[in-house]
Amino acid sequence: MSVPSFPDIAKSLTASESSVQLTITYNFFGYCLGALAYGPLSDRFGRRKVMLIGNTIMLAGALGCAIAPNIEFLLGSRLIQGVGASTSVVLVFVIIGDVYQGTELFKMFGLT
């Protein structure tokens, strides 16, 4: 969704378009890092608590993106946003696995 606005972002932050394109890479990298952590953390501290913390991290990253004064701040905010965004994707599968068994589990995963 942000790709069409890359030229405007580059102009607003006086940055090159290639550095603005890095926002996608940083977000995806943060997403991958977060995905590695949230499963074990939710086993240790509980699903709800980790979900709330992850969503708060994503919100902090999104707010950082909204107020970014320069490209470096924007890149850091996108990284943080990615770390937080992965919580919901990871934990939804964990929660489904906790609640459902057998055929119902496969139905919830969309495999049957």
Stockholm file with secondary structure:
# STOCKHOLM 1.0

chainA/1-112         MSVPSFPDIAKSLTASESSVQLTITYNFFGYCLGALAYGPLSDRFGRRKVMLIGNTIMLAGALGCAIAPNIEFLLGSRLIQGVGASTSVVLVFVIIGDVYQGTELFKMFGLT
#=GR chainA/1-112 SS CCGGGHHHHHHHTTCCHHHHHHHHHHHHHHHHHHHHHHHHHHHHHCHHHHHHHHHHHHHHHHHHHHHCSSHHHHHHHHHHHHHHHHHHHHHHHHHHHHHCCHHHHHHHTTCC
#=GC SS_cons         CCGGGHHHHHHHTTCCHHHHHHHHHHHHHHHHHHHHHHHHHHHHHCHHHHHHHHHHHHHHHHHHHHHCSSHHHHHHHHHHHHHHHHHHHHHHHHHHHHHCCHHHHHHHTTCC
//
